[in-house]
Amino acid sequence: MIKKLRIATRGSPLAIAQAKIARDALISVDTRLAEPGLIDIIPIQTTGDKMQRGSLAKIGGKGLFTKEIEDALLEDKVDIAVHSMKDMPTALPPGLGVVAVLPREDTRDALISNNKKIKSIEDLPLGARVGTASLRRSAILKNKRPDIKITNLRGNIQTRLKRVEAGEFDATFLAVAGLKRLGLLEKMTGILDFKEMLPAVGQGALGIECRKSNSKICELVERVNHKETYACVQAERAFLAVLDGSCRTPIGGLATLDGSFFTITGLVIRPDGSEAIYRKRQGDPGNSMDIARAVAADLKSTAGPGFFTEDC
């Protein structure tokens, strides 16, 4: 019996909500954990949370949202960590592992605007002001609508929504999954299909990270793993690892399992939106990692080395 379970997470309302989802999943497989005081959710402020200005890609990328949390894990200050898988670097610190991924939420991106008639990128008015901190979303927008004026918009979901509501921007884009977990789906004016905006690798998935040496905790966490989601996210991360040589290349990727078919779609796009390259492959689920790496290698070869080194 585990005497205490300390769950680390970022401190935003969304991160806390996601930690509670993980907590409830763990309680569902071991009801003894429902005893009051047995589980603590411990918010940890990361470097990325502290830096509210500037481009994340230029500041340091995905590790900005995980390092302090993983340090706490390694120092035995917490037992597990709950992460949005889209924020996780492909290489984890030695001794740590993502032991479980929970069932995936909606992977699509949502459009939010004060004008309820705006439901897609094409609906945005000429020269629309769009706020986003996502290099991927920004590049896709520039590719599809070069007239749009894009401004860096950082902060938690509530902050970004308030700035749109205040009229600072005509629109912004957020993950449907985050809005749903916060009970804010009514804020959406539209949901973008994958042809309009391919999601980030790991989008919509929550991972639970543990110290590999803590077998008791790892065994508990493994019980909440959703095998299909785990397989898809692992394949997406293998895809990303092949392409992860650039600090400035926007990348999209989505893997799905449908019966006997594994499918992965990948995208690399120049930050200025001038060139976008898509690739899609299907195959046997047992070969998902190899298929994912092959798609990434194809994209890398087609794009050429200059695609992945500019602006670093």
C-alpha positions in Angstrom: 0.0 0.0 0.0 1.3 3.4 -1.0 1.4 5.7 2.0 1.6 9.0 0.1 1.5 9.9 -3.6 2.9 13.3 -4.6 1.9 14.4 -8.1 3.9 17.2 -9.7 2.5 19.5 -12.3 2.7 23.0 -13.7 0.7 25.6 -11.8 -1.7 26.8 -14.5 -5.5 26.0 -14.2 -5.2 23.6 -17.1 -2.2 21.8 -15.6 -4.0 21.4 -12.3 -7.1 20.1 -14.0 -5.0 17.6 -15.9 -3.3 16.4 -12.7 -6.7 15.8 -11.2 -7.7 13.7 -14.2 -4.6 11.6 -13.6 -5.3 11.4 -9.9 -8.9 10.2 -10.6 -7.6 7.6 -13.0 -5.2 6.3 -10.4 -8.0 6.2 -7.8 -10.1 4.2 -10.3 -7.6 1.4 -10.3 -6.8 1.5 -6.5 -9.7 2.9 -4.5 -7.6 3.0 -1.4 -5.9 6.1 -2.9 -9.3 7.9 -2.4 -8.5 8.3 1.3 -8.3 12.0 2.1 -4.7 13.3 2.3 -3.2 10.3 0.5 -2.6 12.2 -2.7 -1.0 15.6 -3.0 -1.0 17.7 -6.1 2.2 19.8 -6.0 2.3 22.8 -8.5 5.8 23.6 -9.7 6.6 26.8 -11.7 8.8 26.1 -14.7 11.1 28.4 -16.6 8.6 28.5 -19.4 5.9 29.7 -17.0 8.1 32.5 -15.7 9.1 33.7 -19.2 5.9 35.4 -20.6 7.7 37.3 -23.3 9.5 36.2 -26.4 9.4 33.2 -28.7 9.6 29.8 -26.9 11.5 28.4 -29.8 14.2 31.1 -29.4 14.2 30.9 -25.6 14.7 27.2 -25.4 11.8 25.1 -26.7 9.9 22.3 -25.0 12.2 21.6 -22.1 11.2 24.9 -20.6 8.0 23.4 -19.3 9.5 20.2 -17.9 13.0 20.7 -16.4 12.0 21.9 -12.9 9.4 19.2 -12.6 11.8 16.5 -13.7 14.4 17.8 -11.3 11.9 17.4 -8.5 11.2 13.8 -9.6 14.9 13.0 -9.7 15.4 14.5 -6.3 12.6 12.5 -4.8 10.6 15.6 -3.9 7.6 14.1 -5.9 6.6 10.6 -7.0 5.1 11.2 -10.4 4.6 14.0 -12.8 1.7 14.7 -15.2 2.6 16.4 -18.5 0.9 17.4 -21.7 2.7 15.1 -24.1 3.1 17.9 -26.6 5.3 19.7 -24.1 7.7 16.8 -23.5 11.1 16.7 -25.1 11.8 13.6 -27.1 14.8 12.8 -24.9 14.1 12.3 -21.2 16.6 12.5 -18.3 18.3 9.2 -17.4 16.3 7.4 -14.8 12.9 8.8 -15.8 10.3 7.4 -18.1 6.7 8.0 -19.3 5.1 4.9 -17.9 1.5 5.7 -18.9 -0.4 7.8 -21.3 -4.1 8.3 -20.5 -6.9 8.0 -23.2 -6.5 10.8 -25.7 -8.7 13.8 -25.9 -9.7 15.6 -29.1 -6.5 16.3 -31.0 -7.7 19.2 -33.1 -7.1 22.9 -32.8 -9.9 25.4 -32.0 -10.5 28.9 -33.4 -11.6 31.5 -30.9 -13.0 34.9 -32.0 -15.4 37.6 -30.8 -17.0 37.2 -34.2 -19.0 34.0 -33.9 -19.3 33.7 -37.7 -15.5 33.1 -37.9 -15.2 29.3 -37.9 -12.2 28.6 -40.1 -8.9 30.2 -41.2 -10.6 31.3 -44.5 -13.3 33.1 -42.5 -10.8 35.5 -41.0 -11.1 39.0 -42.4 -8.3 40.5 -44.6 -5.4 41.5 -42.4 -6.8 39.9 -39.3 -4.8 40.3 -36.1 -4.1 36.8 -34.7 -2.4 36.1 -31.4 -0.4 32.8 -30.9 2.9 31.7 -29.4 2.9 28.5 -31.4 5.4 28.3 -34.2 3.4 25.6 -35.9 0.1 27.5 -35.8 1.9 30.7 -36.9 3.6 29.0 -39.9 0.4 27.2 -41.0 -1.5 30.5 -40.9 1.2 32.3 -42.9 1.1 29.5 -45.5 -2.7 29.7 -45.9 -3.2 33.4 -45.3 -0.1 35.6 -45.8 -2.2 38.7 -45.2 -2.8 37.8 -41.5 -0.9 39.8 -38.9 0.5 37.5 -36.3 1.5 38.6 -32.8 3.1 36.6 -30.0 0.5 35.7 -27.4 1.7 33.9 -24.3 0.0 33.1 -21.0 -2.5 30.5 -19.8 -5.7 29.8 -21.6 -7.8 32.2 -19.5 -5.3 35.0 -20.1 -5.3 34.5 -23.9 -9.1 34.3 -24.0 -9.4 37.5 -22.1 -7.1 39.3 -24.5 -9.2 38.2 -27.4 -12.4 39.2 -25.7 -10.9 42.6 -24.9 -10.4 43.2 -28.6 -6.6 43.0 -28.7 -6.8 40.3 -31.4 -9.4 39.2 -33.9 -8.7 35.6 -33.1 -6.5 33.0 -31.5 -6.1 29.2 -31.7 -6.0 26.8 -28.8 -6.1 23.0 -28.4 -9.7 21.7 -28.2 -8.5 19.3 -25.5 -7.4 22.1 -23.1 -10.7 24.0 -23.6 -12.7 20.8 -22.9 -10.7 19.9 -19.7 -11.4 23.4 -18.4 -15.1 23.4 -19.4 -14.6 26.2 -21.8 -15.8 24.6 -25.1 -18.4 27.4 -25.5 -15.5 29.8 -26.2 -14.8 28.2 -29.5 -16.2 29.5 -32.7 -14.8 26.7 -34.9 -12.8 23.5 -34.9 -10.2 23.0 -37.5 -9.9 19.7 -39.4 -6.5 18.1 -39.9 -6.3 19.4 -43.5 -6.6 22.9 -42.2 -4.2 22.6 -39.2 -2.3 19.4 -38.4 -1.8 19.2 -34.6 1.4 19.1 -32.6 3.0 15.8 -31.8 1.4 14.5 -28.6 -1.5 17.0 -28.7 -4.5 15.9 -26.6 -2.5 13.3 -24.6 -1.5 13.3 -21.0 1.5 11.4 -19.9 2.6 10.2 -16.4 6.3 10.2 -15.8 8.0 8.3 -13.0 11.4 7.4 -11.6 12.2 4.0 -13.1 13.8 2.9 -9.8 10.5 3.3 -8.0 8.9 0.0 -9.1 5.9 0.2 -6.8 4.8 3.6 -8.2 5.6 2.5 -11.8 3.5 -0.6 -11.4 0.6 1.5 -10.1 0.9 4.0 -13.0 1.1 1.3 -15.6 -2.4 0.2 -14.7 -3.9 3.4 -16.1 -2.0 3.2 -19.4 -4.2 3.4 -22.5 -2.3 1.1 -24.9 -3.7 2.6 -28.1 -2.9 6.2 -27.1 0.5 5.2 -25.8 1.4 3.4 -29.1 0.3 6.4 -31.2 2.1 9.0 -29.0 5.3 6.9 -28.9 5.2 6.7 -32.7 4.7 10.5 -33.0 7.6 11.1 -30.6 9.8 8.7 -32.7 8.8 10.7 -35.8 9.7 14.0 -34.0 13.0 12.6 -32.8 14.2 12.1 -36.3 13.3 15.7 -37.2 14.3 17.4 -33.9 17.5 18.8 -35.2 16.1 22.4 -35.5 15.1 24.9 -32.8 13.1 26.8 -35.4 11.3 24.3 -37.7 7.5 24.0 -37.2 6.5 20.4 -37.1 3.1 18.7 -37.0 2.3 15.0 -36.6 -0.6 12.8 -35.9 -0.7 9.0 -35.5 -3.9 6.9 -35.4 -4.8 3.3 -35.0 -7.9 2.0 -36.7 -8.3 -1.8 -36.3 -5.5 -3.3 -38.4 -4.3 0.0 -39.8 -1.7 2.4 -38.3 -1.6 5.8 -40.0 0.7 8.7 -39.5 0.6 12.1 -41.1 3.6 14.5 -40.8 4.3 18.1 -41.7 7.4 20.3 -41.8 6.9 23.9 -42.7 9.1 27.0 -42.9 8.5 29.5 -40.1 7.5 32.1 -42.7 5.0 29.7 -44.2 6.6 29.8 -47.7 6.9 26.1 -48.0 4.9 23.2 -46.4 5.7 19.5 -46.9 3.2 16.8 -45.9 3.7 13.0 -45.9 1.3 10.2 -44.9 1.8 6.5 -44.5 -0.2 3.5 -43.4 0.9 0.1 -42.3 0.8 -2.7 -39.7 0.5 -1.4 -36.2 3.4 -3.7 -35.2 5.7 -1.6 -37.3 4.4 1.8 -36.1 7.7 3.1 -34.9 9.5 2.2 -38.1 6.7 3.7 -40.2 6.9 6.9 -38.2 10.6 7.2 -38.5 10.3 6.5 -42.3 7.8 9.4 -42.7 10.2 11.7 -40.8 13.2 10.6 -42.9 11.2 11.2 -46.1 10.2 14.7 -44.9 13.8 15.4 -43.9 15.2 14.2 -47.3 12.6 16.1 -49.3 13.1 19.3 -47.3 16.8 19.3 -47.5 19.3 20.5 -44.8 18.7 24.2 -45.2 15.1 23.7 -44.2 16.2 22.7 -40.7 19.0 25.1 -39.9 17.7 28.6 -40.7 17.1 31.1 -38.0 18.6 29.0 -35.2 
